[in-house]
């Protein structure tokens, strides 16, 4: 199942609205890089574990 993490769930001074979805490892990696480059976080094992614990299942798209 694809995973999603959404910056809107974690209000910041940047007012970021980015959402990242994909396979779990892709999302964790991209979100950690984003957190470091945009939000000034340090890309660390701890940060990646926090991101991993915040992942949600992406709702399935309904095809018509």
Backbone as CSV, one residue per row, in Angstrom:
resi,resn,N_x,N_y,N_z,CA_x,CA_y,CA_z,C_x,C_y,C_z
1,UNK,0.840,-1.187,0.000,0.000,0.000,0.000,0.880,1.243,0.000
2,UNK,0.495,2.226,-0.789,1.227,3.499,-0.820,0.997,4.248,0.482
3,UNK,1.985,5.051,0.852,1.936,5.851,2.074,1.950,7.323,1.710
4,UNK,1.487,8.151,2.653,1.469,9.593,2.451,1.840,10.298,3.754
5,UNK,2.566,11.407,3.613,2.836,12.305,4.731,2.537,13.713,4.211
6,UNK,1.914,14.532,5.032,1.430,15.842,4.600,1.897,16.903,5.581
7,UNK,2.627,17.887,5.097,3.131,18.963,5.961,1.998,19.726,6.654
8,UNK,0.816,19.732,6.057,-0.306,20.455,6.670,-0.712,19.847,8.005
9,UNK,-0.315,18.581,8.244,-0.605,17.942,9.528,0.327,18.430,10.625
10,UNK,1.381,19.166,10.239,2.397,19.647,11.178,2.654,21.115,10.895
11,UNK,1.785,22.001,11.394,1.915,23.429,11.096,3.314,23.953,11.419
12,UNK,3.813,24.789,10.526,5.138,25.374,10.707,5.103,26.838,10.300
13,UNK,6.180,27.522,10.620,6.279,28.929,10.233,6.267,29.081,8.715
14,UNK,6.756,28.081,8.010,6.814,28.140,6.558,5.422,28.036,5.929
15,UNK,4.433,27.526,6.682,3.086,27.358,6.129,3.073,26.382,4.967
16,UNK,3.928,25.392,5.031,4.118,24.437,3.942,2.855,23.595,3.730
17,UNK,2.532,23.323,2.462,1.366,22.512,2.118,1.742,21.265,1.324
18,UNK,3.019,20.919,1.306,3.482,19.775,0.523,2.975,18.460,1.090
19,UNK,2.539,17.571,0.219,2.198,16.196,0.576,3.045,15.289,-0.311
20,UNK,3.594,14.242,0.280,4.448,13.312,-0.441,3.831,11.923,-0.324
21,UNK,3.675,11.233,-1.450,3.115,9.881,-1.407,3.927,8.956,-2.290
22,UNK,3.897,7.688,-1.935,4.609,6.672,-2.692,4.866,5.474,-1.807
23,UNK,5.826,4.640,-2.207,6.215,3.508,-1.379,6.891,4.032,-0.117
24,UNK,6.767,3.306,0.982,7.215,3.787,2.293,8.639,4.339,2.287
25,UNK,9.592,3.595,1.757,10.984,4.064,1.797,11.186,5.325,0.970
26,UNK,10.492,5.438,-0.160,10.578,6.641,-0.989,10.059,7.852,-0.231
27,UNK,8.942,7.676,0.443,8.318,8.786,1.166,9.197,9.223,2.332
28,UNK,9.715,8.268,3.088,10.572,8.616,4.227,11.797,9.392,3.738
29,UNK,12.449,8.910,2.686,13.639,9.573,2.155,13.310,10.986,1.655
30,UNK,12.267,11.120,0.856,11.907,12.419,0.296,11.461,13.390,1.389
31,UNK,10.703,12.896,2.361,10.229,13.761,3.436,11.379,14.228,4.312
32,UNK,12.359,13.361,4.560,13.525,13.752,5.353,14.337,14.821,4.621
33,UNK,14.529,14.633,3.324,15.249,15.629,2.528,14.499,16.951,2.516
34,UNK,13.185,16.895,2.391,12.360,18.103,2.401,12.440,18.797,3.759
35,UNK,12.334,18.018,4.840,12.391,18.595,6.185,13.723,19.304,6.414
36,UNK,14.798,18.738,5.883,16.115,19.351,6.045,16.251,20.620,5.204
37,UNK,15.834,20.549,3.935,16.061,21.691,3.040,15.084,22.843,3.247
38,UNK,13.847,22.539,3.633,12.828,23.589,3.757,12.591,23.995,5.206
39,UNK,12.599,23.015,6.108,12.226,23.299,7.488,13.415,23.391,8.441
40,UNK,14.635,23.228,7.922,15.822,23.387,8.741,16.083,22.251,9.711
41,UNK,15.434,21.117,9.516,15.671,19.948,10.373,16.982,19.284,9.977
42,UNK,17.523,18.472,10.865,18.695,17.676,10.557,18.226,16.303,10.109
43,UNK,18.676,15.884,8.923,18.309,14.572,8.404,19.066,13.525,9.220
44,UNK,18.362,12.862,10.096,18.970,11.898,11.014,18.105,10.648,11.090
45,UNK,18.642,9.634,11.713,17.877,8.402,11.927,16.623,8.702,12.731
46,UNK,16.749,9.573,13.737,15.602,9.921,14.582,14.509,10.621,13.779
47,UNK,14.911,11.560,12.923,13.934,12.261,12.086,13.212,11.274,11.181
48,UNK,13.966,10.371,10.565,13.349,9.399,9.662,12.389,8.478,10.406
49,UNK,12.697,8.131,11.640,11.782,7.312,12.436,10.512,8.091,12.790
50,UNK,10.661,9.395,13.089,9.479,10.232,13.354,8.593,10.296,12.119
51,UNK,9.213,10.483,10.966,8.452,10.529,9.712,7.755,9.196,9.482
52,UNK,8.487,8.106,9.654,7.920,6.778,9.428,6.690,6.554,10.319
53,UNK,6.775,6.996,11.572,5.648,6.791,12.489,4.454,7.683,12.147
54,UNK,4.685,8.744,11.374,3.609,9.663,11.002,2.940,9.292,9.680
55,UNK,3.479,8.312,8.963,2.916,7.943,7.668,1.493,7.426,7.814
56,UNK,0.700,7.757,6.813,-0.670,7.257,6.738,-0.826,6.482,5.448
57,UNK,-1.779,5.572,5.409,-2.083,4.872,4.165,-2.732,5.872,3.205
58,UNK,-2.284,5.848,1.968,-2.888,6.737,0.966,-4.223,6.138,0.539
59,UNK,-5.278,6.938,0.534,-6.581,6.413,0.094,-6.485,5.920,-1.355
60,UNK,-7.118,4.815,-1.620,-7.140,4.261,-2.975,-7.944,5.170,-3.893
61,UNK,-7.450,5.355,-5.089,-8.183,6.145,-6.070,-9.300,5.315,-6.657
62,UNK,-10.438,5.924,-6.830,-11.584,5.253,-7.434,-11.541,5.528,-8.931
63,UNK,-11.467,4.491,-9.711,-11.478,4.641,-11.169,-12.907,4.479,-11.672
64,UNK,-13.300,5.367,-12.596,-14.664,5.276,-13.117,-14.741,4.540,-14.413
